[in-house]
């Protein structure tokens, strides 16, 4: 017999664990991920061990090979998984690491089932989409609970209801509710438009979305009503009647100035206590959200404004420009400015625009960041940007590709190696200041791109008496720290001594000294490039020391 239901032993083990599925209605992009993270934050503030899972419906095994303009940032976990950007929100709101067990895609699920079938894991049975795919999904959820020890697991289902792609995730959730009705809740995040011509908040699209969810055998317990303005009582009652949800469980979620306001807004409708009551769980303590409230308040006080330019290339999609490709960088800047007591006005500066118009587009910037990137497009614009920062003493912070471009700029304009380049951009350069890491060339030859680069947390030994060391010393006494990586190319060590003589300091290396992790120019207010991604581990209650130092220097030079 196929595995069509959870065994008694599994039901017994899972009985004390509570599950909240968060699904979307009407349209994407209205904040399912932040809603998931916010629910986790307010329940954690009540004293519960909370974790979160993201289930993405695409066939890709992970997010690593997808275009960031189309999909947004690829967020890298400590244990080297390339995931959806929502995992970053979970980490920032819960102030804890989220691991690969907490991330799944349709492709990853199918890959596991197919590999098991090939290895006779099903003992010759006919392997079918139902029940075996939903069973694998449920097994993965249980694996994440086991890994994290979560008492409440919040599970975001990607996409919106009514889409073909996420039906199997919804089926897995439906079966979990069937066998553990008191332990599973459903939250729908749905948008209530206010057409400008009509001037009235409309509930009908959400009513249809709820009916789509009901057609999958699922009744939502809570409705997060997203809109430009707060949802009034009349609309709550209308949704209650038409969606079979108590009016008090329709939670108003108006547009917020900051995503960090959202947990506090939810508590205005007593969401955490309502969820715990629905589960039959006690209020272990009054909401312990003092630090969060203080952080939010600090971000809103009147402060001096600094202008931060982000010079990248993943901005445009058709006629629209957005920063989802660099969301962790944006949030890390916000965390740092709240600490330093200033506000950052972020300017999106296209590297290709710098190539065409020159560095005039960089004028009036108090600091410049060149973030992650790949390939040739925009590389020369980034190098021109870095030269401008070095020569004009403008604070510069290079992240991953931004460090590599800084090394190339120094090689060309200080060391006199005019053809210096990255082997990624120009494989024929006679001065490959940035070259491919050992083993990566063979992977590229075999087209082994997905999940094969240097990923996840790796140790970095900090060079004493450097700007880098001074920044970290204010937050930790450790001389070797862990930072997350995502790269295939690295600094070429044959240039280290020559560059050091000319003023480029190696500020951080791998513990064995072989991999250059950070470079800096010491006689500069702030000129640091790091091969890693400090933005991944910056959190609102624990801002990253390098971003704090960068923002502090920008403010002081303002």
C-alpha positions in Angstrom: 0.0 0.0 0.0 1.3 3.5 -0.9 2.1 5.8 2.0 -1.2 7.7 2.0 -1.2 8.9 5.6 1.0 9.8 8.5 1.8 6.8 10.7 0.5 6.6 14.3 4.1 7.0 15.5 4.6 10.2 13.5 1.2 11.6 14.7 2.3 10.9 18.2 5.6 12.6 17.8 4.1 15.6 16.0 1.2 16.1 18.3 2.8 18.8 20.5 4.2 20.7 17.5 2.0 23.5 16.1 2.0 24.4 12.4 0.9 27.7 10.7 0.6 27.7 6.9 0.8 31.1 5.3 -0.7 31.3 1.8 -1.3 34.1 -0.6 -4.4 35.4 -2.4 -5.2 37.8 -5.3 -1.6 38.6 -6.3 2.1 38.1 -5.3 4.4 40.7 -3.8 2.1 41.9 -1.1 4.2 40.7 1.8 3.7 36.9 2.5 7.3 36.5 3.5 7.3 39.5 5.8 4.0 38.4 7.3 5.4 34.9 8.0 8.5 36.5 9.6 6.3 38.9 11.6 4.0 36.2 12.9 7.2 34.3 14.0 8.5 37.4 15.7 5.4 38.1 17.8 5.1 34.4 18.8 8.7 34.3 19.7 8.2 37.4 21.9 5.6 35.3 23.8 8.3 32.8 24.8 7.9 30.1 22.1 10.6 28.5 20.1 9.6 29.4 16.5 11.1 28.7 13.2 10.0 29.1 9.6 10.0 27.2 6.3 9.7 28.5 2.7 8.1 26.2 0.1 8.7 27.6 -3.4 6.7 26.1 -6.3 9.3 26.4 -9.1 11.1 23.4 -10.6 14.6 24.9 -9.9 16.3 22.8 -7.2 17.4 26.0 -5.5 17.4 29.8 -6.2 21.1 29.9 -7.1 20.8 29.8 -10.9 17.9 32.3 -11.2 18.2 35.8 -12.6 18.1 38.2 -9.6 16.2 40.8 -11.6 13.3 38.4 -12.1 13.4 36.6 -8.8 15.1 38.9 -6.4 18.1 38.3 -4.2 19.6 34.8 -3.6 20.0 34.5 0.1 22.8 32.1 1.3 22.3 30.3 4.6 25.1 29.4 7.1 25.1 25.8 5.9 25.6 26.8 2.2 22.1 26.7 0.8 21.1 29.2 -2.0 17.6 30.1 -1.1 14.7 32.6 -1.7 15.1 36.1 -0.2 12.3 35.4 2.3 14.7 33.1 4.2 16.7 36.3 4.9 13.6 38.0 6.3 13.0 35.0 8.6 16.6 35.3 9.9 16.3 39.0 10.5 13.0 38.9 12.3 13.7 35.8 14.4 17.3 36.8 15.0 18.5 33.2 14.4 19.9 31.1 11.6 17.6 29.3 9.2 19.1 26.1 7.7 18.6 24.2 4.4 16.1 21.9 6.0 13.8 24.9 6.2 13.8 25.5 2.4 12.2 23.4 -0.3 11.3 23.8 -3.9 9.1 21.6 -6.2 12.3 20.7 -8.0 14.1 19.6 -4.8 11.1 17.6 -3.7 10.8 15.8 -7.0 14.5 15.2 -7.2 14.5 13.4 -3.8 11.5 11.3 -4.8 13.0 10.3 -8.1 16.4 9.5 -6.6 14.7 7.4 -4.0 12.8 5.5 -6.7 16.0 4.9 -8.6 17.5 3.4 -5.5 14.5 1.1 -4.9 13.6 3.2 -1.9 9.9 2.5 -2.6 10.6 -1.3 -2.9 9.1 -1.7 -6.4 5.9 0.2 -5.8 4.3 2.5 -8.4 5.5 5.9 -7.4 2.8 8.6 -8.1 2.5 12.3 -7.8 -0.1 11.7 -5.1 0.5 10.5 -2.5 4.3 10.4 -2.7 5.1 14.0 -3.5 2.9 15.4 -0.6 4.3 12.7 1.7 7.9 13.9 0.9 6.8 17.5 1.6 5.4 16.4 5.0 8.6 14.5 5.7 10.7 17.5 5.0 8.5 19.6 7.3 9.1 17.1 10.1 12.8 17.1 9.3 12.9 20.9 9.8 11.1 20.6 13.1 13.6 18.0 14.2 16.5 20.2 13.2 15.3 23.4 14.8 13.4 22.0 17.8 10.6 24.4 17.0 7.5 24.4 19.1 5.7 26.4 16.4 6.7 26.0 12.7 5.4 28.7 10.3 5.4 27.5 6.7 5.1 30.0 3.8 3.6 28.5 0.6 5.0 30.4 -2.4 2.8 31.8 -5.1 -0.9 32.5 -4.8 -3.9 30.2 -4.4 -5.4 29.0 -7.7 -2.0 28.5 -9.3 -1.4 25.0 -10.6 2.2 25.0 -9.3 1.6 25.0 -5.5 -1.3 22.6 -5.4 0.9 19.7 -4.1 2.1 21.9 -1.2 -1.5 22.8 -0.4 -2.4 19.1 -0.5 0.4 18.2 1.9 -0.9 21.0 4.3 -4.5 19.7 3.9 -3.5 16.2 4.9 -1.6 17.5 8.0 -4.7 19.4 9.0 -6.8 16.3 8.5 -4.7 14.2 10.9 -3.9 16.9 13.4 -6.8 19.4 13.2 -5.9 21.1 16.5 -2.3 21.6 15.6 -2.6 23.2 12.1 -3.7 26.7 11.3 -4.0 28.5 8.0 -3.4 32.2 7.4 -4.2 33.8 4.1 -2.5 37.1 3.0 -4.7 38.9 0.5 -4.8 42.3 -1.0 -7.8 44.6 -0.9 -7.5 47.2 -3.7 -8.8 50.7 -3.5 -9.4 51.7 -7.2 -8.8 55.5 -7.5 -11.8 56.0 -9.7 -14.1 54.2 -7.2 -12.5 55.4 -4.0 -13.8 52.3 -2.1 -11.9 49.4 -0.6 -13.0 46.2 -2.5 -13.3 42.8 -0.8 -14.5 40.7 -3.8 -11.0 39.7 -5.1 -10.2 38.3 -1.6 -13.5 36.5 -1.4 -12.7 34.7 -4.7 -9.2 33.9 -3.4 -10.6 32.3 -0.2 -13.0 30.2 -2.3 -10.0 29.1 -4.4 -8.4 28.0 -1.2 -11.5 26.2 0.0 -11.7 24.4 -3.3 -8.3 22.8 -2.3 -10.0 21.6 0.9 -8.6 24.3 3.1 -10.4 26.9 5.2 -8.3 29.8 6.4 -8.4 30.5 10.1 -7.0 34.1 9.8 -7.1 36.6 7.0 -4.3 39.2 6.8 -6.0 42.0 4.9 -3.3 43.9 3.0 -4.2 47.4 1.7 -3.1 50.9 1.3 -5.1 51.9 4.4 -6.4 50.2 7.5 -9.3 47.8 7.0 -12.5 49.2 8.6 -14.9 47.2 10.7 -17.5 47.1 7.9 -15.1 45.4 5.5 -14.0 43.0 8.3 -17.6 41.9 8.8 -18.2 41.6 5.1 -15.1 39.3 4.8 -16.2 37.4 7.8 -19.6 36.6 6.3 -18.4 35.7 2.9 -15.2 33.9 3.9 -16.4 32.0 6.9 -13.9 33.7 9.2 -14.7 35.4 12.5 -14.4 39.2 12.1 -11.8 39.4 14.9 -9.6 37.1 12.9 -9.5 39.5 10.0 -6.3 41.3 10.7 -5.7 44.8 9.2 -2.4 45.1 7.5 -2.0 48.6 6.0 1.1 49.7 4.1 3.8 50.5 6.7 6.8 52.9 6.6 9.1 50.0 7.5 8.8 46.3 7.5 9.8 46.3 11.1 6.6 48.0 12.0 4.5 45.0 10.9 4.9 42.8 14.0 3.8 45.8 16.2 0.9 46.5 13.8 -0.2 42.9 14.1 -0.3 43.1 17.8 -2.8 46.0 17.6 -5.2 43.3 16.6 -3.8 41.0 19.3 -2.7 38.5 16.6 -0.3 36.5 18.8 -2.8 35.9 21.6 -5.5 35.0 19.0 -3.2 32.4 17.4 -2.2 30.9 20.8 -5.8 30.8 21.9 -6.8 29.0 18.7 -4.0 26.4 19.4 -5.0 26.1 23.0 -1.6 27.3 24.1 -1.0 29.5 27.1 0.4 33.0 27.0 3.7 32.2 28.6 4.5 35.8 29.2 3.5 39.3 28.2 4.9 40.2 24.9 8.6 40.7 25.4 9.1 43.1 22.5 10.8 46.0 24.3 14.1 45.7 22.3 12.1 45.5 19.0 10.0 48.6 19.9 13.1 50.5 20.8 14.7 49.6 17.5 11.7 50.7 15.5 11.4 54.0 17.5 15.1 54.7 16.9 14.7 54.3 13.2 11.9 56.9 13.1 13.4 59.8 15.1 14.5 62.9 13.2 18.1 62.4 12.2 20.7 63.7 9.7 20.5 62.2 6.2 23.4 60.7 4.4 23.4 59.8 0.7 24.5 56.3 -0.1 25.0 55.2 -3.7 24.7 51.6 -4.7 26.4 51.0 -8.0 25.1 47.8 -9.5 23.3 46.3 -12.5 20.3 44.3 -11.2 17.8 47.1 -11.0 15.6 47.2 -14.1 12.7 45.0 -15.2 11.0 46.5 -18.2 9.9 50.0 -17.3 10.3 49.4 -13.6 13.3 49.7 -11.3 13.5 48.1 -7.9 16.1 46.9 -5.3 14.9 43.3 -4.5 18.2 42.1 -6.0 20.0 43.8 -3.1 17.5 43.5 -0.3 20.0 42.3 2.3 22.3 45.2 1.6 19.4 47.6 2.0 18.3 46.1 5.3 21.9 46.0 6.6 22.2 49.8 5.8 18.9 50.3 7.8 20.2 48.4 10.7 23.4 50.4 10.8 21.8 53.8 10.4 19.5 53.1 13.4 22.6 52.3 15.5 24.6 55.3 14.3 21.5 57.6 14.6 21.2 58.8 11.0 19.1 58.0 8.0 20.3 56.8 4.6 18.9 58.0 1.3 19.7 55.2 -1.1 20.5 56.2 -4.7 20.4 53.4 -7.3 23.2 54.1 -9.7 23.6 51.9 -12.8 27.1 50.8 -13.4 26.4 51.0 -17.2 25.3 54.6 -16.6 28.7 55.3 -15.1 30.3 53.8 -18.2 28.3 56.1 -20.5 28.1 59.4 -18.5 31.2 59.1 -16.3 31.5 59.7 -12.5 29.4 62.8 -12.6 26.5 60.5 -11.5 28.5 59.9 -8.3 28.6 63.5 -7.1 27.2 64.3 -3.7 27.4 60.8 -2.5 28.5 60.4 1.1 29.5 56.8 0.6 29.3 54.2 -2.2 28.7 50.5 -2.1 29.5 48.1 -5.0 27.6 44.9 -4.2 27.6 41.4 -5.6 27.5 40.7 -9.3 28.5 38.3 -12.0 30.0 38.7 -15.5 31.2 41.4 -17.8 28.2 43.8 -18.0 28.8 46.9 -16.0 32.3 45.9 -14.8 34.1 48.9 -16.2 31.5 51.3 -14.7 32.2 49.7 -11.3 36.0 50.1 -11.8 35.5 53.8 -12.7 33.4 54.2 -9.5 36.0 52.7 -7.3 38.8 54.9 -8.8 36.6 57.9 -8.1 36.2 56.8 -4.4 39.9 56.0 -3.9 41.1 59.3 -5.4 38.5 61.5 -3.8 38.5 59.9 -0.4 34.8 58.9 -0.7 34.0 56.0 1.7 33.9 52.8 -0.3 32.5 49.4 0.6 32.9 46.5 -1.8 30.9 43.3 -1.3 32.2 40.2 -3.0 32.4 41.3 -6.7 32.9 44.8 -5.3 36.1 43.6 -3.6 37.3 41.9 -6.8 36.7 45.1 -8.9 38.6 47.1 -6.2 41.6 44.9 -6.6 41.5 45.3 -10.4 41.2 49.1 -10.1 44.2 49.2 -7.9 46.2 46.9 -10.2 45.4 49.2 -13.2 45.7 52.6 -11.7 48.2 52.2 -8.9 50.3 49.2 -9.9 50.4 50.1 -13.6 49.0 46.8 -14.8 46.8 48.4 -17.5 45.3 45.1 -18.8 44.6 43.8 -15.3 41.2 42.1 -15.1 39.2 39.2 -13.7 39.5 35.9 -15.6 35.7 35.8 -15.4 35.5 39.0 -17.5 38.5 38.5 -19.7 39.9 35.0 -19.8 42.8 36.1 -22.0 44.1 38.9 -19.7 47.9 38.6 -19.0 47.3 39.9 -15.5 44.4 37.9 -13.9 44.3 39.7 -10.6 41.1 37.8 -9.9 41.2 34.2 -11.1 39.1 31.1 -10.7 39.2 29.0 -7.5 40.8 25.5 -7.6 38.4 22.9 -9.0 35.9 25.5 -10.4 37.3 25.4 -14.0 36.4 21.7 -14.3 32.9 22.3 -12.9 32.3 25.1 -15.5 33.6 22.8 -18.3 31.1 20.2 -17.2 28.4 22.8 -16.9 28.1 22.0 -13.2 26.9 25.5 -12.2 24.2 24.9 -9.6 25.3 24.8 -5.9 29.0 24.2 -6.7 30.6 27.6 -5.9 32.1 28.5 -2.5 29.0 28.9 -0.3 27.9 29.4 3.3 29.8 30.3 6.4 33.6 30.2 6.3 36.2 31.4 8.8 38.1 34.7 8.2 41.2 35.5 10.2 41.4 39.3 10.7 44.7 41.1 10.3 45.5 43.1 13.4 45.7 46.9 13.3 43.6 47.3 10.2 40.4 49.3 9.7 38.7 45.9 9.4 40.0 44.8 12.8 39.0 48.0 14.5 35.5 47.7 13.2 35.1 44.1 14.4 36.8 44.9 17.8 33.8 47.1 18.8 31.5 44.1 18.6 33.6 41.0 19.3 36.9 40.0 20.8 37.3 37.1 18.3 40.3 37.3 15.9 38.7 34.8 13.6 35.1 35.4 12.6 32.6 33.5 10.4 31.1 35.1 7.3 29.0 33.8 4.5 30.3 33.4 0.9 29.0 33.0 -2.6 31.7 33.2 -5.2 33.6 31.2 -7.8 36.6 33.5 -8.4 39.2 34.8 -5.9 42.1 37.2 -5.4 45.3 35.9 -7.2 48.0 35.6 -4.5 50.9 36.3 -6.9 50.0 40.0 -6.7 49.8 40.2 -2.9 53.3 41.4 -2.1 53.5 43.9 -4.9 50.1 45.4 -4.0 51.0 45.5 -0.3 54.2 47.5 -1.1 51.9 50.0 -2.9 49.4 50.4 -0.1 46.8 47.7 -0.6 46.5 45.8 2.7 45.2 42.3 3.0 42.9 42.8 6.0 41.5 39.3 6.2 42.4 35.8 5.0 41.3 32.2 5.5 42.9 30.6 8.6 45.6 29.0 6.4 46.3 32.4 4.8 45.6 31.1 1.3 42.4 32.9 0.4 42.2 36.7 0.6 39.0 37.5 2.4 39.3 41.3 2.7 41.4 44.2 1.3 41.7 47.8 2.4 43.6 51.0 1.8 44.7 52.2 5.2 45.3 55.8 4.4 41.7 56.3 3.4 38.7 57.2 5.6 37.0 53.9 4.6 38.1 51.8 1.7 37.3 48.1 2.4 36.4 45.3 0.1 35.4 41.9 1.4 35.0 38.6 -0.5 32.2 37.6 1.8 28.7 38.9 2.2 28.3 40.6 5.6 24.8 41.8 4.7 23.5 38.2 5.0 24.1 38.1 8.8 23.1 41.7 9.7 20.0 41.8 11.8 17.9 44.7 13.2 18.8 43.8 16.8 22.4 42.8 15.8 23.7 45.1 13.0 26.9 44.1 11.2 30.0 45.9 12.5 31.3 46.6 9.0 28.1 48.3 7.9 28.0 50.2 11.2 31.6 51.5 10.7 30.9 52.4 7.1 27.8 54.4 8.0 29.6 56.1 10.9 32.4 57.3 8.6 29.9 58.5 6.0 28.0 60.4 8.7 31.1 62.0 10.2 32.4 63.1 6.8 29.0 64.5 5.8 
